[in-house]
């Protein structure tokens, strides 16, 4: 009797690979862009070998987006309050 195979990261790998290729295409024009491209290639390799799960990458990316949105909202509130006290 064989045990069922667990879900692997390969289910989400095509979506992550597409996302990594799009990001690297946009950022590979300058020196910092090339560093980002190299980092994304390392991340892609780590996902391919199974060292990093796709769920962890998605969680980090989601937290990064959420943190950016909250920082932008806080900055907007700060600017609005600062402008209101000057008038």
N, C-alpha and C positions, 0 to 999 in steps of 0.2 A: 504494500500500500504506500503510495507516494503522498507526501504532504503538498498542499497547494502552495504555489509560488507566491511570495509576498509582492505587493505592488512596488515597482521600482521607479526610480526617477526618470526612466526612459519614457514614461507616459507623457511627462511634461517637457522632455528635452527638446522637441522641435520648436515649441513656443519660446523657450528660453534661448535657444540658439538663434532664432530669428531676432529676438529682442537684442541680444548681444551684437549681432551683425549690424543692425540698424544703428545702435549707439556707436559702435566702432567706426562706421562709415561717416557719421556726422563729426566725429571728434578726431579723425586721423590726419587732419590737415596741418596741425602745428606740433610743436614739441610737447606741450602738455597733452595734446590729443594723442600723440604717439604713446605716451606713458599710460594714458587711459586705455588705449588699444591693447597694449601689452598686458595690462592688468586684467582686461576682459578675456584675453586669450588664455591667461593663467586660470581664471575662474572657469572658463569653458572646459579646459583640460581637467581641472579638479572635479567638475561635475561629470565629465566623461568617465573618469576612473572611479567615481563613486565616493570621493573623499568629502565632498560637500553635497548636501541634499538640495534639491530644487526648492523645497519648501523653505529652507533656511534663507536661500537667496531671495525668494519672494517676500518673506517676512522682513528682511533687512531693507529691501527696496520699498516696501509699503511703509515701513517706519520712517524711512528717509523722506518719502513724499509727504507723509502726515506731518513730520517735523517741519518741513519747508512751508507747508500751508499754514501751520500754526504760527510760525515765525513771521510770515508775511501778514497774517491777520494781526498779530501783536504789534508789528511795526506800523500798520495802518491805524490802529487804535491810538498808538503813541503819537503819531504825527497829527492826527485829528485833535487829540486833547491838547497838544502843544499849540496848534493853530488857534484853538478856541480860547486858551488863556491869554493870548496876545491881543485879541480883539476887545 
